[in-house]
Amino acid sequence: MQYGSEFDNCLTLKSFSAYLTLAGKCRYNINREYFCKCGSRIVWDAAIQELKKKGYCKKCHVTPNKKDHFKYKYGENWQSYYDEYHKSPHMQKIYREKGMRVVKDKIARGITGFINKGSRETEILDYYEKLWGIKIDRDFKVSKYFPDGYCHETNTIYEVYEYHHLFPYYAKKDKMRQAAIQDKLNCNFVIIYDSREHSIEDLSIDTHENY
């Protein structure tokens, strides 16, 4: 007998042993939604004493704030749930606290400048440096800032923004930083958005001319 509405109607039972007894006696083929992601076991929610749909066991190794979790839980509509979750006040607080821990750690180790490179930053700047026939200085400092790159010949700052730069907290800081740099240099400002869904040659680019 295939698992279906008959078993769903029996989910008023309030002990795990009752579920197992029912499944054994009736020889049900239990719906895969009641198994963990890796399929190794049925997921039982002890807090509410019910079977849990689309859950995880200890072998699944799924982090609840990663894309894989949202794809598994919400299917085709995962992106909207993922974006909403990461823009929530709770997650923004976590990002701020994590950033402060990183800064404190660097101070403790005597590191100044707080230069961080994205995983594809060097590759992206190398590509556009060659494409546009320019030279991008990767060790340029202006005031207290260390931009990703600067072209002395064209007076242009180049920044590679990863996904986290789209969050409101970082976007606000980025605008203030950009304004401070442009006020100082009266320069152009080029932002290359590193979207993992696109190849380097297809990335979105914003150009802000000097003012």
PyMOL commands that set and color helices and strands:
alter all, ss='L'
color gray80, all
select helices_A, chain A and resi 5-8+16-26+32-34+67-86+89-108+121-132+163-166+168-185+200-202
alter helices_A, ss='H'
color red, helices_A
select strands_A, chain A and resi 44-45+50-51+149-151+156-161+188-193+204-208
alter strands_A, ss='S'
color yellow, strands_A
deselect
rebuild
show_as cartoon
